[in-house]
Amino acid sequence: AVLALTRHRPSCERPLASHGQAVRKRLPWQQAKHNISVAMTAEEAPFARAEQAKNEGNELFKKNNYVKAIVAYTIAIQFSEDGADDDGLDTLDGMKEKNPNIQVYYANRAFCHLKMESYGSALSDATKAIQAKPDFPKGYYRRGSAYLALGRPKDALKDFTQLCKLAPSDKDAREKLKACQKQVQQEKFALAIASDKTKPMSETVVLGNMDVDSQYDGPVYESGKVTPEFCEQLMEWQRQEKIVAKKYAYAIVLDMIQLLKNLTTLVDIDVPEDKEFTVCGDVHGQYYDLLNIWKINGLPSEDNPYLFNGDFVDRGSFSSEVILILFAWKLCYPQHMNLSRGNHETRNMNKLYGFEGEVTKKFDEDLYTLFCEAFCLLPLCHVINKKVFVVHGGLFSTDNVTLDAIRKVNRDCEPPDEGLMTEMLWSDPQGGKGRTPSKRGVGVAFGEDVTDNFLKTNDLKLVIRSHEMKEEGYEVEHSGKLITVFSAPNYCDQMGNKGAFIRFNGKTLEPKMTSFAAVPHPNVRPMQYANPMLGSMFGM
């Protein structure tokens, strides 16, 4: 029944409108709910319909089809809220019968939202599960997971504490509480010593004190002498799962920091009329898919410039390889390889989703600190030929934001809780008009009228953004004025999506999208280096 939600009903099945009354079209979830209703006999218990929808949702979840699973759980919730009186009438005592399992449906839907990184929606559903049954352990588990994913370990700690009170013999619950307590203590310690650090890592590290192993026969980095040949050697070396010498990794990041200091928050890109330009979306540590982009579309060069639109790292377990080769090409072609910051080029995300753990494992903690310094200097957005605005997340909670206002944003920091910077990293488009709270719990969901206002205010014609997985690797929205591009195919080895990139020619700036499938990679699972608590909670 859930799978039938995209099918049209035959015209003979559609209800006839009474005289003078328009036919009201059902929403997809309403149609799916109706399909389940008519399949049941009158004698069946009303909440059996909810259980059927839940079971269908569970099967869809097992197949990683989280979008349709959410629809199924929504139907289960709707049947539960309708109660036994499907005609909408209250029972004799003035109260509708309550489904004793409704908290399960909310918790299951929250898990889908967690999988889809819609942490704000997950918080909402987990809270509703707790409200429905205050002693329901899974509600606290889901909400604690959402808080943790949002980088709010103190809030997560409260829920995991309550979880352990409700399930004192649950070993997994105790482990989650212990790990959360450890993270909170680490953050307190980091805050306490922060004032003692007067200089950034880039001003204290001494490359001369680092030795390169005499057995090392990989690419050799020379500051100020980065060539395409070096970049190709590094590509191949890393493709073979070999680690570049630590001294050279440090040198690459140090040189990038100096280069990025000379850039601005908003970078203007000029593409000549007889040239083309490529924009790529999230890569998320999928190094072998990145190499495939360059195999399909050509290596970066003065004649083949690129913009990679954030979220280079995390989740995928080859994030250090991805960021080092992107930095190397940027040092080789400073004007023709462009990099924009994403919401995963931040400490909170790196601590949870793997980049911190990966760099610490493959190199050391100080190199990770250097990367963080570089990430804070990455531009937040780009404008191509004064007409195409490219940003990782999206637009703003207020109208009439100008490019000049964006240029004035201080990017050299971790993102604050709100404001232009945070919205550029986190916001998402939505259908219709207006604004609503973000399903992610950060940023804002903005409609077509918001896009129209921003384009008109700044004399632009198109918004390109990334930040969301799309089945074909891209999606055109807002009447063609906004395009999402996502370049990590089969995201996390689970989603089955394609990746994509967009090419523009400098004369017309008409976007041409190319989709591509995932390629094989070494047997290293996604989230290999992620926070163990987060990975287990999300089933990674």
C-alpha positions, 0 to 999 in steps of 0.5 A: 500500500505504501509503495502504491502512493505514487500511483494514480487511482483510476478515475472511477475510484475518485469520489464525486464532488457534490454540486458546487463543491470542488474535488479535493485531491489527496496528498501522497501519504493520505492516498497511501493511508486510504489504500490501507484502510480500504484493504481492511475489513470492517471487523478488523481492529482499527489499530491493526491498520497502524501496525500494517503500515509500521511493518511496511515501514520496517521493511522499507527501512531494511532496504535503506529506503528511508523516504518511503519508510517515513511515509509508512510511519507517518501513516501509522501515526495518522491511524493511531491519532484517528483512533477507532472512530475513523469518521472523526467522532469522539467516543462516548466519554469525549476521548479518542482511543489511544494506540498504545504503540504510537511511541514506537512509530514516532521512534522509528520515524525519528531513526529514519530522520537520523539516517537522513541527517534531518536532526531537527525532525528526529528531535521532534519525533523522539520528543513526541515518543517520550511524551506519548510514553515517558518511560519509553527507553528508545525515545531517549535513545533517539533524542540523545542520538540527535543531540549528539549529531548536532554537537550538543553533548550536554543535552545528549548526556541528560537523555542517556542518563535517563535511558540508564535509569529506565534500562539499568541492566542494558550494557549498551545504554551504559556504554553510551552514557559513559562515552557521552560523559567522556565527551562532555569532559573533553569539551570542558578541558578543551575550553579551559586550556583554550585561553592558554594557547596564544598562537595558532598551530601554523605558527608553532609547528617546525617542519625541520624537526620532522624526518622522512623515513629513508624507505619512503619512495612516494611523492616528494612535496616542495613548497612553492613548486607544486606541479601537475606531475606532483598532483598526479603522483599523489593521486596514484600513491593514495589510490594504492592506499599508501600514506604520504610522508607526514612531513609533506602532509604538514607542508601542504596544509601549512602552505594552504593556510597561507594561501587561504589567508589571502582569499575573501569570504565571497570569491568572484570567479570569471569564466571567459566566454570560450571556456567552461567551468565545473561545479562539484558537490559533496565528496565526503571522503569518497576518494575513489569516486573523486578520482572517477570525476576527474577520469570522466571530466578531466583533471584540474587545469587552467583550461579545466577549472573546478569549484568543489562546494564543501563537505570534502571530509567525514563519513567516507573513510578516505577523507585525508586522501580527498582533502590532501589532493584537493589542497595539492591541486589548489596549490598547483592552480590557485586561480583555477581550483576553488574550494568552498567550506561546508558544514562538515569542515567544522570541529563538531562534525569532524569529531563525530563523523570521522575526519578527526579520528582518521587524521589522528590515526593516519598522521597525528592530532597536531595535523588535524588541528592544522586542518581545522585552522585551514577549514576556518579560512575557506571561502563560504561562497563564490559568484561565477561571472556575477550571475551564479551564486554557489554556496554549500547549504543555502539562503537566509532567514531574512530577505534582502541579504546583499553580496556586500553583507556576505563579504563582511562575514568573518569566516575565520571561526567555528560556525556560531549557533545562528547568522549568515555564516551558519545559514550558508552552511546548513540551510535547505530549499523547500517547496512552496513559499516562505520559511520554516524551521529546518528539519536539520535543527540548524539553519532554515528551510526556504521557499521559492520566494526567498530564492527570488528575493535573493536573486533580484536583490543581487542581480543574479540568475541562479543559485547552486548549492549542495548539502543534500543527497539526490537520487540522480546526484542533482535536482532542479528546484524553484522553477529552475532558479536553484540546483542542488548538486551532490557528488558522492554516489552510493553515499556511505555505501548504502543509499544507491544514489548517483553522483553528479557535477555541473558544467557551465560555459562562460558565454551563456552560463547554462548548466549542464548536469552529468550523473555518474555511478559509484566505483569500487573502493578498498574494503574499508567501511564508511564511518570507520574512524567515526565516534564509535557511539555515533556509528553504532547508534546510526547502524553504521 
